[in-house]
Amino acid sequence: MVEIAAALGVALVLLVVAGGGSAYADLLLYAGACITALGLIIGVAAGVVYHVALFRALSPLGMLRPGWWWQPTNLHVHLSSALRRRVMPWFHAGAAGFLVALSGCAVILAAIVTM
């Protein structure tokens, strides 16, 4: 449900911005770049912490195989509730950063369309 609301919000922003003309295109381009950079900073930092937390949680249990970092979500089933509380907030923060970066890209697209 949250994803649908975010997609509709982005679509609404694109429609409103596209209707405004090219007067704000430079400002939109700058804002979109800043939003994208913020999302990438949040997402990448949280992703690194998530992978370290998942490694620390599952390494003592011997659950990690070579190349585990390519599909770490497959390992979530091995997390106990206590380990889940330590690992999953970082996973969700990384996903939120990704959503912010995508929103910034949508604003950049709106700026390009209005130019």
ROKE-393530 format. One record per residue (C-alpha): residue number from 1; x, y, z; residue in one letter. Coordinates in steps of 0.2 Angstrom, whole numbers, plus 5000, padded with zeros to 4 digits. Layout:
N
+-----+------+------+------+---+
|   k |    u |    v |    w | r |
+-----+------+------+------+---+
| NUM |    X |    Y |    Z | a |
...
+-----+------+------+------+---+
end
This chain:
115
+-----+------+------+------+---+
|   k |    u |    v |    w | r |
+-----+------+------+------+---+
|   1 | 5000 | 5000 | 5000 | m |
|   2 | 5014 | 5012 | 5004 | v |
|   3 | 5022 | 5008 | 4987 | e |
|   4 | 5006 | 5013 | 4978 | i |
|   5 | 5005 | 5029 | 4987 | a |
|   6 | 5023 | 5033 | 4984 | a |
|   7 | 5020 | 5029 | 4965 | a |
|   8 | 5005 | 5040 | 4964 | l |
|   9 | 5013 | 5054 | 4973 | g |
|  10 | 5028 | 5054 | 4961 | v |
|  11 | 5016 | 5053 | 4946 | a |
|  12 | 5006 | 5068 | 4954 | l |
|  13 | 5022 | 5078 | 4956 | v |
|  14 | 5027 | 5075 | 4938 | l |
|  15 | 5010 | 5081 | 4932 | l |
|  16 | 5010 | 5096 | 4942 | v |
|  17 | 5028 | 5101 | 4937 | v |
|  18 | 5026 | 5097 | 4919 | a |
|  19 | 5011 | 5109 | 4919 | g |
|  20 | 5022 | 5123 | 4926 | g |
|  21 | 5033 | 5126 | 4911 | g |
|  22 | 5051 | 5128 | 4909 | s |
|  23 | 5052 | 5142 | 4922 | a |
|  24 | 5057 | 5131 | 4936 | y |
|  25 | 5067 | 5118 | 4926 | a |
|  26 | 5084 | 5123 | 4933 | d |
|  27 | 5078 | 5123 | 4951 | l |
|  28 | 5070 | 5106 | 4948 | l |
|  29 | 5085 | 5099 | 4941 | l |
|  30 | 5096 | 5105 | 4956 | y |
|  31 | 5083 | 5099 | 4968 | a |
|  32 | 5081 | 5082 | 4960 | g |
|  33 | 5100 | 5080 | 4960 | a |
|  34 | 5101 | 5084 | 4979 | c |
|  35 | 5086 | 5072 | 4983 | i |
|  36 | 5095 | 5058 | 4973 | t |
|  37 | 5111 | 5061 | 4981 | a |
|  38 | 5103 | 5061 | 4999 | l |
|  39 | 5094 | 5045 | 4995 | g |
|  40 | 5110 | 5037 | 4988 | l |
|  41 | 5120 | 5042 | 5004 | i |
|  42 | 5106 | 5035 | 5015 | i |
|  43 | 5104 | 5020 | 5005 | g |
|  44 | 5122 | 5015 | 5003 | v |
|  45 | 5127 | 5018 | 5021 | a |
|  46 | 5112 | 5008 | 5027 | a |
|  47 | 5115 | 4995 | 5015 | g |
|  48 | 5133 | 4993 | 5021 | v |
|  49 | 5128 | 4992 | 5039 | v |
|  50 | 5114 | 4980 | 5035 | y |
|  51 | 5126 | 4968 | 5026 | h |
|  52 | 5138 | 4969 | 5041 | v |
|  53 | 5124 | 4966 | 5053 | a |
|  54 | 5118 | 4951 | 5043 | l |
|  55 | 5136 | 4944 | 5043 | f |
|  56 | 5138 | 4946 | 5061 | r |
|  57 | 5121 | 4938 | 5065 | a |
|  58 | 5123 | 4923 | 5053 | l |
|  59 | 5141 | 4920 | 5053 | s |
|  60 | 5142 | 4911 | 5070 | p |
|  61 | 5128 | 4900 | 5064 | l |
|  62 | 5137 | 4894 | 5049 | g |
|  63 | 5123 | 4900 | 5037 | m |
|  64 | 5133 | 4910 | 5025 | l |
|  65 | 5139 | 4903 | 5009 | r |
|  66 | 5151 | 4911 | 4996 | p |
|  67 | 5142 | 4925 | 4987 | g |
|  68 | 5129 | 4927 | 5000 | w |
|  69 | 5129 | 4946 | 4998 | w |
|  70 | 5121 | 4945 | 4981 | w |
|  71 | 5105 | 4938 | 4987 | q |
|  72 | 5105 | 4942 | 5006 | p |
|  73 | 5086 | 4942 | 5008 | t |
|  74 | 5086 | 4923 | 5006 | n |
|  75 | 5094 | 4923 | 5022 | l |
|  76 | 5081 | 4932 | 5032 | h |
|  77 | 5072 | 4916 | 5036 | v |
|  78 | 5087 | 4910 | 5047 | h |
|  79 | 5086 | 4926 | 5058 | l |
|  80 | 5078 | 4923 | 5075 | s |
|  81 | 5067 | 4937 | 5082 | s |
|  82 | 5081 | 4945 | 5092 | a |
|  83 | 5092 | 4945 | 5077 | l |
|  84 | 5079 | 4951 | 5066 | r |
|  85 | 5077 | 4966 | 5077 | r |
|  86 | 5095 | 4970 | 5075 | r |
|  87 | 5096 | 4967 | 5056 | v |
|  88 | 5080 | 4972 | 5048 | m |
|  89 | 5079 | 4991 | 5053 | p |
|  90 | 5095 | 4993 | 5042 | w |
|  91 | 5087 | 4984 | 5028 | f |
|  92 | 5072 | 4995 | 5029 | h |
|  93 | 5082 | 5011 | 5030 | a |
|  94 | 5092 | 5005 | 5014 | g |
|  95 | 5075 | 5002 | 5005 | a |
|  96 | 5069 | 5020 | 5011 | a |
|  97 | 5085 | 5027 | 5004 | g |
|  98 | 5082 | 5019 | 4987 | f |
|  99 | 5065 | 5026 | 4987 | l |
| 100 | 5071 | 5043 | 4990 | v |
| 101 | 5084 | 5041 | 4976 | a |
| 102 | 5071 | 5036 | 4964 | l |
| 103 | 5060 | 5051 | 4969 | s |
| 104 | 5075 | 5062 | 4965 | g |
| 105 | 5077 | 5054 | 4948 | c |
| 106 | 5058 | 5057 | 4945 | a |
| 107 | 5061 | 5075 | 4949 | v |
| 108 | 5076 | 5076 | 4937 | i |
| 109 | 5065 | 5068 | 4924 | l |
| 110 | 5051 | 5081 | 4927 | a |
| 111 | 5065 | 5094 | 4925 | a |
| 112 | 5071 | 5087 | 4908 | i |
| 113 | 5053 | 5085 | 4902 | v |
| 114 | 5049 | 5103 | 4905 | t |
| 115 | 5065 | 5110 | 4897 | m |
+-----+------+------+------+---+
end
